[in-house]
Amino acid sequence: MTKTEIIVPASTSNLGASFDTCGLALALYLRMTVEAQTDRFEIVPTGEGASSVPRDESNLMARVARFVAEQRGQKISGARLLVDSQIPLARGLGSSSSAVIAGISVYEVLANERLSEEEFFRYALHFEGHGDNIAPSLLGGLVVACVVESEEHGPSLITVKRAWPEDVKIVVVIPELELETAKMRAALPLIVPMHDAVFNIQRAALLQAVISERRFELLGEALRDRLHQPYRAPLAPGLNEVLQLNEERHRHPGLLGIAISGAGSTMIAFATENRAEIGAAMVARLAASDVRSRALEIDVDNRGRMVK
């Protein structure tokens, strides 16, 4: 078979107040080459998490491809998959979502079939319940993702994508600290006060207006959150201290706002300039809590998944 390359970007989700609603594709990539058809899947991993990734049929990407084939009544071969990932595991950058999207893409390649967007999301949600990670990694850009139920087929997503403005730059600071999404979600209350719900709805709506009207000076307010960050930040050393930089933006020219990326532990900053200095300040806050970290200046990916 002809070699096929699959490229899937990382994603950051929640974006402060837009909890479980909005995500952004980032230019860190899972790159896979589907090299040769075989009887079974063989995964050859390099990059982030390579030492802990299963190399056989138990790999998430292989399981996803087999699942989709079964659901569609198709038979597919296995394949040799050369996988190189820049996306850290368990850091709030959508590593599992990117693997799920890659797995569905492997099915499309081996079955020579292109799924509709609705079908793609339906299969993805079976493995990964966070539409705000799945959607931007598939579509690119800034994506609002709403889960919708179908009596016949189950949940899928309605999505609206928009291009991210080039004027707003990204810095991510990645601590040497893994956080399991399930544990971080378990820390959240099941019931929240009405005034906190209204607070977040206002700011989630404000984020979209800020991007639409280019009112970037209001981005910091749009990132303020009462539904998840106040409960998650105390569970990992240094996160609260990094978030405190939101109250000190006047000391850091160019800084628009900071949020927890996904469930953490990665922190994401939005800025118009001075990304190196802002990243260094975030790293220093974590270091003061005895947490080592690295800062990356990252572009937004406005293209999404590519198969070529």
For each residue, the residues with C-beta under 8 A, 3 or more apart:
1: 4 34 36 37
2:
3: 33 34 35
4: 1 33 34 109 307 308
5: 31 32 33 34 306 307 308
6: 31 32 33 34 102 105 106 109 305 306 307
7: 29 30 31 32 305 306 307 308
8: 29 30 32 98 101 102 105 137 138 305
9: 25 26 27 28 29 98 136 137 140 301 303 304 305
10: 25 26 27 28 29 30 86 87 93 94 95 98 137
11: 23 24 25 26 93 94 97 98 132 133 134 136 137 262
12: 15 23 24 26 92 93 94 172 261 262 266 268
13: 20 22 23 24 92 94 130 132 133 136 261 262
14: 18 19 20 21 22 23 132 225 228 259 260 261 262
15: 12 18 22 23 24 207 223 259
16: 203 207 222 223 224 225 229 257 259
17: 199 200 202 203 204 206 207 222 223 224 225 226 227
18: 14 15 21 22 132 144 203 204 207
19: 14 200 204 225 227 228
20: 13 14 130 131 132
21: 14 18 132 144 145 146 204
22: 13 14 15 18 132 142 143 144 145 204 207 208
23: 11 12 13 14 15 94 132 133 135 136 142 143 145
24: 11 12 13 15 136 141 142 143 164 300
25: 9 10 11 136 137 139 140 141 143 300 301 302 304
26: 9 10 11 12 93 170 172 298 299 300 301
27: 9 10 298 299 300 301
28: 9 10 86 87 93 296 298
29: 7 8 9 10 85 86 87 301
30: 7 8 10 83 84 85 86 87 95 98 99 102
31: 5 6 7 83 84 85
32: 5 6 7 8 61 81 82 83 84 102 105 106
33: 3 4 5 6 81 82
34: 1 3 4 5 6 79 80 81 106 109 110
35: 3 79 80 81 82
36: 1 79 80
37: 1 77 78 79 110
38: 41 42 77 78 79 80
39: 77 78
40: 56 57 78
41: 38 56 57 59 61 62 65 78 79 80 81
42: 38 55 56 78 79 80 81
43: 53 54 55 56 59 61 62 81 83
44: 55 80 81 82 83
45: 49 50 53 55 83 84 85
46: 50 82 83 84 85
47: 50 83 84 85 86
48: 85 86 87 88 89 95
49: 45 52 53 85 88 89 95
50: 45 46 47 53 85
51:
52: 49 89
53: 43 45 49 50 59 83
54: 43 58 59 60
55: 42 43 44 45 59
56: 40 41 42 43 59 62
57: 40 41 62 63 66 78
58: 54 62 63
59: 41 43 53 54 55 56 62 63
60: 54 63 64 96 99 100 103 127
61: 32 41 43 64 65 81 83 99 100 102 103 106
62: 41 43 56 57 58 59 65 66 78 81 103 106
63: 57 58 59 60 66 67 103 127
64: 60 61 67 68 99 100 102 103 104 106 107 123 127
65: 41 61 62 68 69 76 103 104 106 107 110
66: 57 62 63 69 70 76
67: 63 64 70 71 123 126 127
68: 64 65 71 72 103 104 107 115 123
69: 65 66 72 74 75 76 107 110 111
70: 66 67 73 74
71: 67 68 123
72: 68 69 111 113
73: 70
74: 69 70 107 111 113
75: 69
76: 65 66 69 107 110 111
77: 37 38 39 110
78: 37 38 39 40 41 42 57 62
79: 34 35 36 37 38 41 42 106 109 110
80: 34 35 36 38 41 42 44
81: 32 33 34 35 41 42 43 44 61 62 106
82: 32 33 35 44 46
83: 30 31 32 43 44 45 46 47 53 61 102
84: 30 31 32 45 46 47
85: 29 30 31 45 46 47 48 49 50 95 98
86: 10 28 29 30 47 48
87: 10 28 29 30 48 93 94 95 98
88: 48 49 91 93 95 174 266
89: 48 49 52 95 178
90: 95 178 179 180 181
91: 88 95 174 175 178 179 261 262 264 265 266
92: 12 13 179 181 260 261 262 263 264 265 266
93: 10 11 12 26 28 87 88 172 174 261 262 266
94: 10 11 12 13 23 87 97 98 130 133 136 137 262
95: 10 30 48 49 85 87 88 89 90 91 98 99
96: 60 99 100 127 128 133 181
97: 11 94 100 101 124 128 130 133 134 137
98: 8 9 10 11 30 85 87 94 95 101 102 137
99: 30 60 61 64 95 96 102 103
100: 60 61 64 96 97 103 104 124 127 128 134
101: 8 97 98 104 105 124 134 137 138 305
102: 6 8 30 32 61 64 83 98 99 105 106
103: 60 61 62 63 64 65 68 99 100 106 107 127
104: 64 65 68 100 101 107 108 115 120 123 124
105: 6 8 32 101 102 108 109 305 307
106: 6 32 34 61 62 64 65 79 81 102 103 109 110
107: 64 65 68 69 74 76 103 104 110 111 113
108: 104 105 111 112 113 114 115 307
109: 4 6 34 79 105 106 112 307
110: 34 37 65 69 76 77 79 106 107
111: 69 72 74 76 107 108
112: 108 109
113: 72 74 107 108
114: 108
115: 68 104 108 119 120 123
116: 119 120
117: 120 121 138 159
118: 121 122 156 157
119: 115 116 122 123 156
120: 104 115 116 117 123 124 138
121: 117 118 124 125 131 134 135 138 156 157 159
122: 118 119 125 126 153 154 155 156
123: 64 67 68 71 104 115 119 120 126 127
124: 97 100 101 104 120 121 127 128 134 138
125: 121 122 128 129 131 134 147 154 155 156 157
126: 67 122 123
127: 60 63 64 67 96 100 103 123 124
128: 96 97 100 124 125 133 134
129: 125
130: 13 20 94 97 133 134 181 262
131: 20 121 125 134 135 145 146 147 157 159
132: 11 13 14 18 20 21 22 23 135 136 143 145
133: 11 13 23 94 96 97 128 130 136 137 262
134: 11 97 100 101 121 124 125 128 130 131 137 138 145 157
135: 23 121 131 132 138 139 143 145 157 159 161
136: 9 11 13 23 24 25 94 132 133 139 140 141 142 143 161 304
137: 8 9 10 11 25 94 97 98 101 133 134 304 305
138: 8 101 117 120 121 124 134 135 304 305
139: 25 135 136 143 159 161 304 305
140: 9 25 136 161 301 302 303 304 305
141: 24 25 136 161 162 163 164 300 301 302 304
142: 22 23 24 136 161 162 163 164 211 300
143: 22 23 24 25 132 135 136 139 159 160 161 162
144: 18 21 22 159 160 208
145: 21 22 23 131 132 134 135 157 158 159
146: 21 131 157 158 159
147: 125 131 155 156 157
148: 155 156 157 158
149: 154 155
150: 153 154 155 156
151:
152:
153: 122 150 156
154: 122 125 149 150
155: 122 125 147 148 149 150
156: 118 119 121 122 125 147 148 150 153
157: 118 121 125 131 134 135 145 146 147 148
158: 145 146 148
159: 117 121 131 135 139 143 144 145 146
160: 143 144
161: 135 136 139 140 141 142 143
162: 141 142 143 211 212
163: 141 142 302
164: 24 141 142 168 211 300 302
165: 168 211 214 216
166:
167: 214 216 272
168: 164 165 216 219 256 270 271 272
169: 270 271 272 273 275 297
170: 26 268 269 270 271 275 297 298 299 300
171: 268 269 271 275 278 279 282 295 296 297 298
172: 12 26 93 261 266 267 268 269 295 296 298
173: 242 266 267 268 269 279 282 283 286 293 294 295 296
174: 88 91 93 265 266 293 294 295 296
175: 91 236 238 265 266 267 286 291 292 293
176: 291 292 293
177: 236 237 265 291
178: 89 90 91 265
179: 90 91 92 183 184 235 236 263 264 265
180: 90 183 184 263
181: 90 92 96 130 184 185 262 263
182: 185 186
183: 179 180 186 187 235
184: 179 180 181 187 188 232 235 263 264
185: 181 182 188 263
186: 182 183
187: 183 184 231 232 235
188: 184 185 227 228 231 232
189: 192 231
190:
191:
192: 189 196 197 226 227
193: 196 197
194: 197 198
195: 198 199
196: 192 193 199 200 226 227
197: 192 193 194 200 201 227
198: 194 195 201 202
199: 17 195 196 202 203 224 226
200: 17 19 196 197 203 204 225 226 227
201: 197 198 204 205
202: 17 198 199 205 206
203: 16 17 18 199 200 206 207 221 222 223 224 225
204: 17 18 19 21 22 200 201 207 208 222
205: 201 202 208 209
206: 17 202 203 209 210 218 221 222
207: 15 16 17 18 22 203 204 210 211 219 222 223
208: 22 144 204 205 211 212
209: 205 206 212 213 215
210: 206 207 213 214 215 216 218 219 222
211: 142 162 164 165 207 208 214
212: 162 208 209
213: 209 210
214: 165 167 210 211
215: 209 210 218 219
216: 165 167 168 210 219 256 272
217: 220 256
218: 206 210 215 221 222
219: 168 207 210 215 216 222 223 256 257 270
220: 217 223 224 246 249 256 257
221: 203 206 218 224 257
222: 16 17 203 204 206 207 210 218 219 257
223: 15 16 17 203 207 219 220 246 257 258 259 270
224: 16 17 199 203 220 221 246
225: 14 16 17 19 200 203 228 229 230 259
226: 17 192 196 199 200 229 230
227: 17 19 188 192 196 197 200
228: 14 19 188 225 231 232 260
229: 16 225 226 232 233 243 259 260
230: 225 226 233 234
231: 187 188 189 228 234 235
232: 184 187 188 228 229 235 236 239 260 263 264
233: 229 230 236 239 240 243 260 264
234: 230 231 239 240
235: 179 183 184 187 231 232 239 264
236: 175 177 179 232 233 239 264 265 291
237: 177 286 289 290 291
238: 175 241 242 285 286 287 288 289 291
239: 232 233 234 235 236 242 243 260 264 265 267
240: 233 234 243 244
241: 238 244 285 286 288 289
242: 173 238 239 245 258 267 282 285 286
243: 229 233 239 240 246 258 259 260 267
244: 240 241 247 248 285
245: 242 248 249 252 255 258 269 281 282 285
246: 220 223 224 243 249 257 258
247: 244
248: 244 245 251 252
249: 220 245 246 252 255 256 257
250:
251: 248
252: 245 248 249 255 274 277 278 281
253: 273 274
254: 271 272 273 274 275 278
255: 245 249 252 258 269 270 271 274 278
256: 168 216 217 219 220 249 269 270 271 272
257: 16 219 220 221 222 223 246 249 269 270
258: 223 242 243 245 246 255 267 268 269 270 282
259: 14 15 16 223 225 229 243 267 268
260: 14 92 228 229 232 233 239 243 263 264 266 267 268
261: 12 13 14 91 92 93 172 264 266 267 268
262: 11 12 13 14 91 92 93 94 130 133 181 266
263: 92 179 180 181 184 185 232 260
264: 91 92 179 184 232 233 235 236 239 260 261 267
265: 91 92 174 175 177 178 179 236 239
266: 12 88 91 92 93 172 173 174 175 260 261 262
267: 172 173 175 239 242 243 258 259 260 261 264 282
268: 12 170 171 172 173 258 259 260 261
269: 170 171 172 173 245 255 256 257 258 275 278 279 282
270: 168 169 170 219 223 255 256 257 258
271: 168 169 170 171 254 255 256 274 275 278
272: 167 168 169 216 254 256
273: 169 253 254
274: 252 253 254 255 271 277 278
275: 169 170 171 254 269 271 278 279 297
276: 279 280 295 297
277: 252 274 280 281
278: 171 252 254 255 269 271 274 275 281 282
279: 171 173 269 275 276 282 283 295 296 297
280: 276 277 283 284 295
281: 245 252 277 278 284 285
282: 171 173 242 245 258 267 269 278 279 285 286 293 295
283: 173 279 280 286 287 293 294 295
284: 280 281 287 288
285: 238 241 242 244 245 281 282 288 289
286: 173 175 237 238 241 242 282 283 289 291 292 293
287: 238 283 284 290 291 292 293
288: 238 241 284 285
289: 237 238 241 285 286
290: 237 287
291: 175 176 177 236 237 238 286 287
292: 175 176 286 287
293: 173 174 175 176 282 283 286 287
294: 173 174 283
295: 171 172 173 174 276 279 280 282 283
296: 28 171 172 173 174 279
297: 169 170 171 275 276 279
298: 26 27 28 170 171 172
299: 26 27 170
300: 24 25 26 27 141 142 164 170
301: 9 25 26 27 29 140 141 304
302: 25 140 141 163 164
303: 9 140 306
304: 9 25 136 137 138 139 140 141 301
305: 6 7 8 9 101 105 137 138 139 140
306: 5 6 7 303
307: 4 5 6 7 105 108 109
308: 4 5 7
